[in-house]
Amino acid sequence: MADWLLSNEPAVRLGAFVGVLLMFMGLEAVKPRRPRTRPILGRWFANLTIAGLSTLALRLLFLLASVTAVGLAALASQRGWGLFNAVDLPFWVDVLIAFLILDMAIYFQHRAFHHVPGLWRVHQVHHADLDIDASSGVRFHPVEIVLSMLIKFAIILIIGAPALAVLIFEIMLNGTSVFNHANLKLPASLDRLLRWLVVTPDMHRVHHSVHRDETDSNFGFNLPWWDRLFGSYRAQPRDGHQAMTLGLPNLRSDADQSLPALLFRPFQGLSR
């Protein structure tokens, strides 16, 4: 099974992503958490176009580097590069620990994209969205996606992550990003339970608050434990989920939300 997954990586990842995106777009239409404040078609066009351009940027990077994240992990295994290829542990332990390390690394990467001005320039495109739904989970500027992948490459080489761990992580990261951005109303009891296992929509929505102290909290995408462990967890927004304002205070006009403005935003200065 593992060999089949790895040999069919592009189809597996694409199928999982499209399936999850369509599922949560449908669920949030049936059970929305908040009323929308912006026209849906314009937002979806901008968000999905940005996602498409980011995917194209990655494909160009892969073409130049002749390797994907999963392929790099397989190469590291063949060459004996990295920590896990230097120690003798059961394969399932390697996969589990590598998955946890990758997820924690993404948590710290996310914090860095908030606190390093040059990185915030690109990440603010994600936070400028005035509504949050499943499409927001793929709204990351192409420059951010490329930087994130380069960071991931470095981590894979350092730890010698198994290719299967990288594939599982990539699928989970894409899926949970769509899930925790979804405008989906979950029963309060279910949310309280799930947020011990995975970042829920209500947990992550706090991160998209217009208040900076709330924006700089709940950085996790997949596992919720890092926020609790490293002191960045915030249970609820101060204004409540229905009344809270989403987005950035200085990027609220129709012009700010246009596709050209979003693509050029990283080159026009900060908005904090």
PALUMPA-72142 format. One record per residue (C-alpha): residue number from 1; x, y, z. Coordinates in steps of 0.25 Angstrom, whole numbers. Layout:
<recs>
+-----+-------+-------+-------+
| num |     x |     y |     z |
+-----+-------+-------+-------+
| NUM |     X |     Y |     Z |
...
+-----+-------+-------+-------+
</recs>
This chain:
<recs>
+-----+-------+-------+-------+
| num |     x |     y |     z |
+-----+-------+-------+-------+
|   1 |     0 |     0 |     0 |
|   2 |    11 |    10 |     4 |
|   3 |    18 |     7 |    -9 |
|   4 |     6 |     9 |   -17 |
|   5 |     3 |    23 |   -10 |
|   6 |    17 |    27 |   -13 |
|   7 |    17 |    23 |   -27 |
|   8 |     4 |    30 |   -30 |
|   9 |     7 |    43 |   -21 |
|  10 |     2 |    54 |   -31 |
|  11 |   -11 |    47 |   -33 |
|  12 |   -13 |    43 |   -18 |
|  13 |   -10 |    57 |   -14 |
|  14 |   -18 |    64 |   -24 |
|  15 |   -30 |    55 |   -22 |
|  16 |   -30 |    56 |    -7 |
|  17 |   -29 |    72 |    -8 |
|  18 |   -40 |    73 |   -18 |
|  19 |   -49 |    64 |   -10 |
|  20 |   -47 |    71 |     3 |
|  21 |   -48 |    85 |    -3 |
|  22 |   -62 |    81 |   -10 |
|  23 |   -67 |    74 |     3 |
|  24 |   -64 |    86 |    12 |
|  25 |   -70 |    96 |     2 |
|  26 |   -82 |    88 |     2 |
|  27 |   -83 |    86 |    17 |
|  28 |   -81 |   100 |    20 |
|  29 |   -92 |   104 |    10 |
|  30 |  -102 |    95 |    18 |
|  31 |   -97 |    99 |    32 |
|  32 |   -90 |   112 |    32 |
|  33 |   -84 |   118 |    45 |
|  34 |   -84 |   133 |    41 |
|  35 |   -92 |   141 |    30 |
|  36 |   -83 |   145 |    18 |
|  37 |   -79 |   159 |    17 |
|  38 |   -73 |   159 |     3 |
|  39 |   -78 |   154 |   -10 |
|  40 |   -75 |   139 |   -11 |
|  41 |   -71 |   138 |   -25 |
|  42 |   -61 |   149 |   -25 |
|  43 |   -54 |   143 |   -13 |
|  44 |   -54 |   129 |   -18 |
|  45 |   -48 |   134 |   -32 |
|  46 |   -37 |   142 |   -25 |
|  47 |   -34 |   131 |   -15 |
|  48 |   -34 |   119 |   -24 |
|  49 |   -26 |   127 |   -35 |
|  50 |   -15 |   130 |   -24 |
|  51 |   -15 |   116 |   -21 |
|  52 |   -14 |   112 |   -35 |
|  53 |    -2 |   122 |   -37 |
|  54 |     4 |   116 |   -25 |
|  55 |     3 |   102 |   -30 |
|  56 |    10 |   107 |   -43 |
|  57 |    21 |   113 |   -36 |
|  58 |    24 |   100 |   -28 |
|  59 |    23 |    92 |   -41 |
|  60 |    34 |   102 |   -47 |
|  61 |    42 |   100 |   -35 |
|  62 |    41 |    85 |   -35 |
|  63 |    45 |    86 |   -50 |
|  64 |    57 |    94 |   -47 |
|  65 |    61 |    85 |   -35 |
|  66 |    56 |    72 |   -42 |
|  67 |    50 |    67 |   -29 |
|  68 |    38 |    69 |   -20 |
|  69 |    37 |    68 |    -5 |
|  70 |    34 |    53 |    -5 |
|  71 |    44 |    51 |   -16 |
|  72 |    55 |    58 |    -7 |
|  73 |    51 |    49 |     5 |
|  74 |    53 |    37 |    -4 |
|  75 |    66 |    42 |    -9 |
|  76 |    71 |    45 |     5 |
|  77 |    67 |    31 |     9 |
|  78 |    75 |    25 |    -3 |
|  79 |    87 |    33 |     1 |
|  80 |    87 |    31 |    16 |
|  81 |    85 |    46 |    18 |
|  82 |    79 |    52 |    31 |
|  83 |    76 |    47 |    46 |
|  84 |    66 |    36 |    43 |
|  85 |    75 |    30 |    33 |
|  86 |    87 |    29 |    43 |
|  87 |    79 |    22 |    54 |
|  88 |    72 |     9 |    55 |
|  89 |    58 |    11 |    59 |
|  90 |    45 |     3 |    54 |
|  91 |    40 |     9 |    42 |
|  92 |    26 |    13 |    48 |
|  93 |    34 |    21 |    59 |
|  94 |    42 |    28 |    48 |
|  95 |    29 |    32 |    41 |
|  96 |    22 |    36 |    54 |
|  97 |    33 |    45 |    59 |
|  98 |    36 |    51 |    46 |
|  99 |    22 |    55 |    44 |
| 100 |    22 |    62 |    58 |
| 101 |    35 |    69 |    55 |
| 102 |    29 |    74 |    41 |
| 103 |    17 |    79 |    48 |
| 104 |    24 |    86 |    59 |
| 105 |    33 |    92 |    49 |
| 106 |    21 |    98 |    41 |
| 107 |    16 |   104 |    54 |
| 108 |    29 |   111 |    56 |
| 109 |    30 |   115 |    42 |
| 110 |    16 |   121 |    43 |
| 111 |    20 |   129 |    55 |
| 112 |    32 |   134 |    48 |
| 113 |    24 |   139 |    36 |
| 114 |    16 |   147 |    46 |
| 115 |    28 |   153 |    54 |
| 116 |    39 |   155 |    43 |
| 117 |    35 |   168 |    35 |
| 118 |    40 |   162 |    22 |
| 119 |    32 |   149 |    23 |
| 120 |    19 |   157 |    28 |
| 121 |    19 |   164 |    15 |
| 122 |    15 |   151 |     7 |
| 123 |     7 |   145 |    18 |
| 124 |    -2 |   157 |    20 |
| 125 |    -9 |   153 |     7 |
| 126 |   -15 |   141 |    14 |
| 127 |   -19 |   150 |    26 |
| 128 |   -25 |   161 |    17 |
| 129 |   -37 |   152 |    14 |
| 130 |   -50 |   159 |    20 |
| 131 |   -58 |   145 |    21 |
| 132 |   -52 |   132 |    24 |
| 133 |   -57 |   119 |    17 |
| 134 |   -51 |   107 |    11 |
| 135 |   -45 |   115 |     0 |
| 136 |   -37 |   123 |    10 |
| 137 |   -29 |   110 |    13 |
| 138 |   -22 |   111 |     0 |
| 139 |   -20 |   126 |    -1 |
| 140 |    -5 |   127 |     1 |
| 141 |     4 |   136 |    -8 |
| 142 |    13 |   129 |   -18 |
| 143 |    25 |   134 |   -11 |
| 144 |    20 |   129 |     2 |
| 145 |    18 |   115 |    -4 |
| 146 |    32 |   115 |   -10 |
| 147 |    38 |   119 |     3 |
| 148 |    30 |   109 |    11 |
| 149 |    34 |    98 |     2 |
| 150 |    49 |   102 |     3 |
| 151 |    48 |   102 |    18 |
| 152 |    42 |    88 |    17 |
| 153 |    53 |    83 |     8 |
| 154 |    63 |    87 |    18 |
| 155 |    56 |    80 |    29 |
| 156 |    54 |    67 |    21 |
| 157 |    69 |    67 |    18 |
| 158 |    73 |    70 |    33 |
| 159 |    64 |    59 |    39 |
| 160 |    64 |    49 |    28 |
| 161 |    49 |    48 |    28 |
| 162 |    43 |    36 |    22 |
| 163 |    36 |    38 |     8 |
| 164 |    23 |    32 |    14 |
| 165 |    23 |    42 |    26 |
| 166 |    25 |    54 |    16 |
| 167 |    14 |    49 |     7 |
| 168 |     4 |    47 |    19 |
| 169 |     8 |    60 |    25 |
| 170 |     6 |    68 |    12 |
| 171 |    -8 |    62 |    10 |
| 172 |   -12 |    64 |    24 |
| 173 |    -6 |    79 |    24 |
| 174 |   -15 |    82 |    11 |
| 175 |   -27 |    75 |    17 |
| 176 |   -27 |    82 |    31 |
| 177 |   -24 |    95 |    25 |
| 178 |   -37 |    94 |    17 |
| 179 |   -44 |    89 |    29 |
| 180 |   -40 |    99 |    39 |
| 181 |   -43 |   111 |    30 |
| 182 |   -56 |   106 |    27 |
| 183 |   -68 |   114 |    31 |
| 184 |   -74 |   102 |    37 |
| 185 |   -83 |   102 |    50 |
| 186 |   -79 |    90 |    59 |
| 187 |   -87 |    86 |    72 |
| 188 |   -79 |    93 |    83 |
| 189 |   -77 |    80 |    90 |
| 190 |   -71 |    74 |    78 |
| 191 |   -62 |    86 |    76 |
| 192 |   -57 |    85 |    90 |
| 193 |   -53 |    70 |    88 |
| 194 |   -47 |    72 |    74 |
| 195 |   -38 |    83 |    77 |
| 196 |   -30 |    74 |    86 |
| 197 |   -27 |    66 |    74 |
| 198 |   -28 |    75 |    62 |
| 199 |   -29 |    90 |    59 |
| 200 |   -44 |    93 |    58 |
| 201 |   -50 |   104 |    50 |
| 202 |   -54 |   112 |    63 |
| 203 |   -40 |   111 |    68 |
| 204 |   -33 |   116 |    56 |
| 205 |   -43 |   127 |    53 |
| 206 |   -38 |   134 |    65 |
| 207 |   -25 |   135 |    57 |
| 208 |   -32 |   143 |    46 |
| 209 |   -37 |   154 |    56 |
| 210 |   -34 |   168 |    53 |
| 211 |   -28 |   170 |    67 |
| 212 |   -14 |   167 |    66 |
| 213 |   -12 |   160 |    79 |
| 214 |   -22 |   150 |    74 |
| 215 |   -16 |   149 |    60 |
| 216 |    -3 |   146 |    67 |
| 217 |    -9 |   133 |    74 |
| 218 |   -13 |   119 |    69 |
| 219 |    -3 |   117 |    59 |
| 220 |    -5 |   102 |    57 |
| 221 |   -10 |    97 |    44 |
| 222 |   -11 |    82 |    47 |
| 223 |    -8 |    78 |    62 |
| 224 |   -13 |    88 |    73 |
| 225 |    -3 |    84 |    83 |
| 226 |     8 |    93 |    79 |
| 227 |     0 |   106 |    82 |
| 228 |    -3 |   100 |    96 |
| 229 |    11 |    96 |    99 |
| 230 |    18 |   109 |    94 |
| 231 |     8 |   119 |   100 |
| 232 |     1 |   124 |    87 |
| 233 |   -13 |   117 |    90 |
| 234 |   -25 |   126 |    91 |
| 235 |   -39 |   119 |    93 |
| 236 |   -48 |   129 |    88 |
| 237 |   -49 |   143 |    81 |
| 238 |   -52 |   155 |    91 |
| 239 |   -63 |   159 |    82 |
| 240 |   -69 |   145 |    80 |
| 241 |   -70 |   138 |    67 |
| 242 |   -82 |   144 |    61 |
| 243 |   -78 |   159 |    64 |
| 244 |   -63 |   158 |    62 |
| 245 |   -57 |   165 |    50 |
| 246 |   -48 |   157 |    41 |
| 247 |   -36 |   162 |    33 |
| 248 |   -26 |   173 |    34 |
| 249 |   -30 |   187 |    38 |
| 250 |   -23 |   195 |    27 |
| 251 |   -27 |   185 |    15 |
| 252 |   -42 |   186 |    15 |
| 253 |   -46 |   193 |     2 |
| 254 |   -51 |   186 |   -11 |
| 255 |   -38 |   191 |   -17 |
| 256 |   -30 |   184 |    -7 |
| 257 |   -37 |   171 |    -9 |
| 258 |   -35 |   170 |   -24 |
| 259 |   -26 |   159 |   -30 |
| 260 |   -15 |   169 |   -35 |
| 261 |   -15 |   176 |   -22 |
| 262 |   -13 |   163 |   -14 |
| 263 |    -2 |   158 |   -24 |
| 264 |     6 |   171 |   -23 |
| 265 |     3 |   173 |    -8 |
| 266 |    16 |   167 |    -3 |
| 267 |    24 |   178 |   -11 |
| 268 |    16 |   190 |    -5 |
| 269 |    20 |   190 |     9 |
| 270 |    14 |   186 |    22 |
| 271 |     0 |   187 |    28 |
| 272 |     1 |   185 |    43 |
+-----+-------+-------+-------+
</recs>
